[in-house]
């Protein structure tokens, strides 16, 4: 695809995301497609180096998904703080009743669960108090390295970027906030992995 065509596709994706109300500016659009703001700004200005096929493809895919899923009036359970200590996300998505678990309206289709972000380790894209809408990743599904997921572990839940290591049985988890160093976890300690479909800032 030529540079001009890629630029038109990227700007069209941005405008469609703006129209949904899910994002309000380029910074929020960058967070939505998990892209560095500076890189996105360069791409939006037509820089061939920044305007990669993968960036455009991801922006278009996200815009298409929002077009299909917006304004659903569906509800999903929000994982309550009162049970976070030892509970599994599977417990919430598969069994808790409305009396036990608050539900919130989701603007997109496909979400199975919501969680509130605690702490600032993933700021600024995921500040404390923001809510993330999640969908469980099948056990045999491919993990997109470097993207943000919620991991349901034997020690609780974490919102991190997942990176591979030399050992397939170990993942490296990274925070966006540089004040928090990366750490490693054995995959055997991960009960399930949940893809972040959308971030909602209250």
Residue pairs with C-beta under 8 A, 6 or more apart in sequence:
1 9
1 53
1 56
3 46
3 48
3 51
6 51
6 53
6 56
7 43
7 44
7 46
7 51
9 56
9 59
9 60
10 43
10 44
10 51
10 55
10 56
10 59
10 60
11 44
12 60
12 63
13 56
13 59
13 60
13 62
13 63
14 26
14 29
14 44
14 59
14 63
16 63
16 66
16 67
17 23
17 29
17 32
17 62
17 63
17 66
18 24
18 29
20 66
20 67
20 70
20 107
22 28
22 32
22 66
22 70
22 107
22 198
23 29
23 31
23 32
26 37
26 40
26 41
26 44
27 37
29 40
29 59
30 36
30 37
30 39
30 40
31 125
31 199
32 62
32 198
32 199
33 40
33 55
33 58
33 59
33 62
34 58
34 146
34 147
34 148
35 55
35 58
35 59
39 50
39 55
40 50
40 55
42 49
42 50
42 51
43 50
43 51
43 52
43 55
43 56
65 108
66 108
68 109
69 107
69 108
69 109
69 110
70 107
70 108
71 107
72 106
72 107
72 108
72 109
73 105
74 105
74 106
74 109
74 111
75 103
75 104
75 105
75 106
76 103
76 104
76 106
76 111
76 112
76 113
76 114
76 133
77 92
77 93
77 96
77 101
77 102
77 103
77 113
77 114
78 101
78 102
78 103
78 104
78 113
78 114
78 115
78 116
78 131
79 87
79 89
79 92
79 101
79 113
79 114
79 115
79 116
79 157
80 92
80 100
80 101
80 102
81 116
83 91
83 92
84 156
84 157
85 156
88 152
88 191
88 192
89 113
89 115
89 134
89 136
89 150
89 152
89 157
89 191
89 192
89 194
90 136
90 152
90 191
90 192
92 101
92 113
93 112
93 113
93 136
104 114
104 131
106 114
106 133
106 198
107 198
107 200
108 133
108 197
108 198
110 135
110 197
111 133
111 134
111 135
111 197
111 198
112 134
112 135
112 136
112 194
113 133
113 134
113 135
113 136
113 194
114 131
114 132
114 133
114 134
115 131
115 132
115 134
115 150
115 157
115 159
116 129
116 130
116 131
117 126
117 127
117 128
117 129
117 130
117 131
117 132
117 159
118 128
119 128
120 127
120 128
120 177
121 159
121 160
121 175
121 176
121 177
121 179
121 180
122 148
122 159
122 160
122 175
122 176
122 177
123 176
123 177
124 176
125 148
125 176
125 199
126 132
126 148
126 159
126 176
126 199
127 201
129 201
129 202
130 199
130 200
130 201
130 202
131 199
131 200
131 202
132 150
132 159
132 196
132 197
132 198
132 199
132 200
133 196
133 197
133 198
133 199
133 200
134 150
134 194
134 195
134 196
134 197
135 194
135 195
135 197
136 192
136 193
136 194
136 195
137 143
137 149
137 192
137 193
137 194
137 195
143 149
143 162
143 193
145 162
145 163
145 164
146 161
146 162
146 163
147 161
147 162
147 195
147 196
148 159
148 160
148 161
148 196
149 159
149 160
149 161
149 162
149 193
149 194
149 195
149 196
150 157
150 158
150 159
150 193
150 194
150 196
151 157
151 158
151 160
151 162
151 173
151 185
151 190
151 192
151 193
151 194
152 190
152 191
152 192
152 193
152 194
153 185
153 189
153 190
153 191
154 189
154 191
155 189
158 173
159 196
160 173
160 174
160 175
161 173
161 174
161 175
161 176
162 171
162 172
162 173
162 193
163 171
163 172
163 173
163 174
163 182
164 171
164 172
165 171
165 172
165 184
168 187
169 186
169 187
169 188
170 184
170 185
170 186
170 187
171 184
171 185
171 187
171 190
172 182
172 183
172 184
173 182
173 183
173 184
173 185
174 182
175 181
175 182
